[in-house]
């Protein structure tokens, strides 16, 4: 009739099957017996144990209002009155606001934090304890040591988890802007409408928190309003992806057409459009004509090798999938994954591992054809006047090859690769306007296909400007990159 507590079970998955057998094969179990298991989500957690359990998850609350409400629900009146210093209550609220902010920024993904850190209640408790101890040691003549408070919050209590330099700079900025003598002035606010309330009881603070907005603008956390578009888009994609993945797999749709028939038709269409394989002898001969040891041509060879791998993998998968649908060969786990993903217009895992990211299978396949077109026309017709840089597997390698080429051209002037740096100049040309390569005296390459995120481009004055409202990406004109 007792309770059994097993913690961190993702570290002992083998034992869980044994546990399941023990519980299910026992002839008599007390009605008061309970097994409580704590675990991280893990793909190999025994599914039968999961299905026969009651699941309990503890998620951080969404939004400033919910976060502060949760924090202040756990604050006691004794804690609120633990210090007689006038700075104590405002500082306690400011630390709670900082705690909510660092957690809330996680939902914005890489825009919020470069690395998503697991900030938790222990960080808040340690910060509050530090502030309390610090105020106990303060004498009225010298006042609060703000550089110490900022350092402890930005570098130690919350900053102790942070490993990225830019994330550390962000935390220190919050500490600098929100913590100081200025926080006790009437004009101080975290953001318009978000101030430090005055109150003597926990109830006073909860009443103020209750009237805060349910949905916060990203500007409260110091982000651009467009950050919300990214968050909402990712949330919608995640929801749709989950809905699609749990749909029944054996129903016929589209007026009686089965999943298999739909996938077979799509496989036929893709096989028909798929480019032919590259002939290694022809590739070698063409590269010899163009100068096989030139860095840019070595780069082209590497890109073609990778493209060939993608083309042959796609061809093999589609051919095998058709045979498996017909019953000629056994449907393997990888082919089943390909069937499900192609039906749902997603990229099969087999292809994704060796290729590039894309929102849907249609866009991915179109990009395959366009990428291949750039390589094959470059191979057949010689070096193009401009390059679609985002169509390369290794764009960094392309820029390195261009640096090497420029260095070799200037060997007589004593140029060395280590001292050659890249320069980029945004031209006023769009890709349709390019009629020749860059000027011979400067060299370099014209590239297109680059986008700005979170900023606009003024073509007339050639400078960055604020992004238009609700516009996330801006296409750049052709860029001249030289070394």
Residue, then its C-alpha position, 0 to 999 in steps of 0.5 A: x500500500x506504499x508509494x514507489x518513487x523512481x526519479x530520472x527514469x530516462x537514465x534507466x530505460x532497460x529497467x522500465x520493461x522489467x518494472x512493467x512486467x513486475x506490476x502487470x504479472x503480480x496477482x494481488x496489488x493493494x489498491x493504495x499502491x502507487x508508482x510515481x515516475x519522473x523522466x525527461x521526454x525520451x523517444x525510447x520510453x516504453x510506450x505501453x508504460x506511458x499509455x497505462x499511466x496518468x501523465x503530469x507535466x509542469x510547463x512554465x506559464x505563458x506571458x508576463x501576467x501568468x508568470x508574475x501571478x505564479x511567482x507572487x502566489x508563492x510569495x508569503x507576507x513574511x517574505x514581503x516584510x523580511x526587510x525594513x529597507x524601502x528598496x526591498x519590495x521594488x527590488x523583489x518585484x523587479x527580480x520577479x519581472x526579470x525572471x518572467x522575462x528570461x523565461x518568456x524570451x525562450x518562446x521566440x527561439x533563436x531570436x530570444x536566446x541563442x541557446x535555450x537555457x533552463x531557467x527555473x524557480x531555483x534561480x529566482x529563489x537564489x537571486x531573492x536570497x542574495x538581494x535580501x542578504x545584500x540589503x541586510x548588509x547595506x548602511x544608510x550612508x552608502x546605499x545599495x551597491x548597484x554594480x554588485x547587484x547587477x554583476x550578481x544577477x547578470x553574471x552569477x545568478x542567471x548568467x551562471x547558466x549562460x554560455x553564449x557571449x551575446x546571451x551574456x551581453x543581453x542579460x547584463x543589459x537587462x541588469x543595467x537598464x532595470x536595476x539602479x537608483x532610477x528604478x525608484x523614480x516615478x517615471x521608471x517602467x520596464x515598458x509602457x504600462x509595465x511599472x513597479x507597483x506600490x503595495x504592502x501586502x501580497x494581495x496588493x501586488x496580485x491585484x496589480x498583476x491581475x490588470x496586466x495584458x493577457x498577451x504581451x507585445x514582444x517589445x516588453x522583452x526588448x524585441x522587435x514587434x515582428x518577433x511575434x510573427x516568427x513565434x506565431x508561425x512556428x507555433x502554427x507549423x508545430x500544431x499542424x505538424x502534430x495534427x498531420x502526424x497523428x492522422x490515420x494512415x490507412x484511410x482512402x481520401x480524395x474520392x476513394x483514392x488510397x494513400x498508396x495510389x496518391x504517393x505512386x502518382x507523385x513518385x511517377x511525376x517526380x521521377x519524370x522531372x528528376x535530372x539525369x545522373x552526372x557522368x563522372x568521366x564527362x564531369x572530369x573532362x569538362x573540368x579539365x577544359x575549364x582548369x581543374x586545379x582552379x579553386x572555384x572549379x574544385x569547389x564546383x566538383x565538390x558541389x556536383x558530387x553532393x548533388x549527385x548523391x541527392x539525385x541518386x538517393x531520390x531516384x532509388x527511394x522513389x523506385x523502391x517505393x513504387x516496387x513496395x507499393x506494388x508488393x514486389x519488395x518488402x516495405x521497410x521502415x525507411x520506405x514507410x517513412x518516405x510514403x508517409x512524408x510524401x503523402x503529407x507533402x513533407x521531406x522524407x528523413x532519408x533525403x533531408x539528412x543529405x540535403x537542405x531545409x525547406x517548408x514543404x516537399x514541393x518547394x524542396x523538389x523545385x529547389x533540387x531542380x534549380x540547384x542542379x540547373x545552376x551546376x549543370x549550366x556552369x559545367x556545360x557553358x563555363x563560369x556564370x556572370x553571377x552565382x545563386x549563393x544560397x543554392x550551394x551546399x557549402x557557401x562558405x567554401x565558395x567564398x574561400x575558393x574566391x579568396x584563394x583565386x584572388x590571392x593567386x592572381x596577386x601573388x606578384x604583389x606579394x599577397x598572402x592568403x592569411x592577410x586577404x579579407x572579404x569585402x561586399x558591396x550591395x549593387x543597384x542591379x537586380x539579377x536580371x540586370x547582370x550582363x557580365x562578370x565584375x570588373x577585371x581590375x577588382x575581380x570577385x563575384x556577383x551573388x544573388x539570393x540573399x535576404x535580410x531578416x528584420x531590416x529593409x533595404x533602401x535601393x536608392x541610397x544603398x543603406x539599411x532601413x527599418x523593416x516595413x511593418x509585418x514584413x519579415x524578409x527583404x530580398x537584397x539586390x545583387x551583391x559584389x563580393x571581392x577580396 
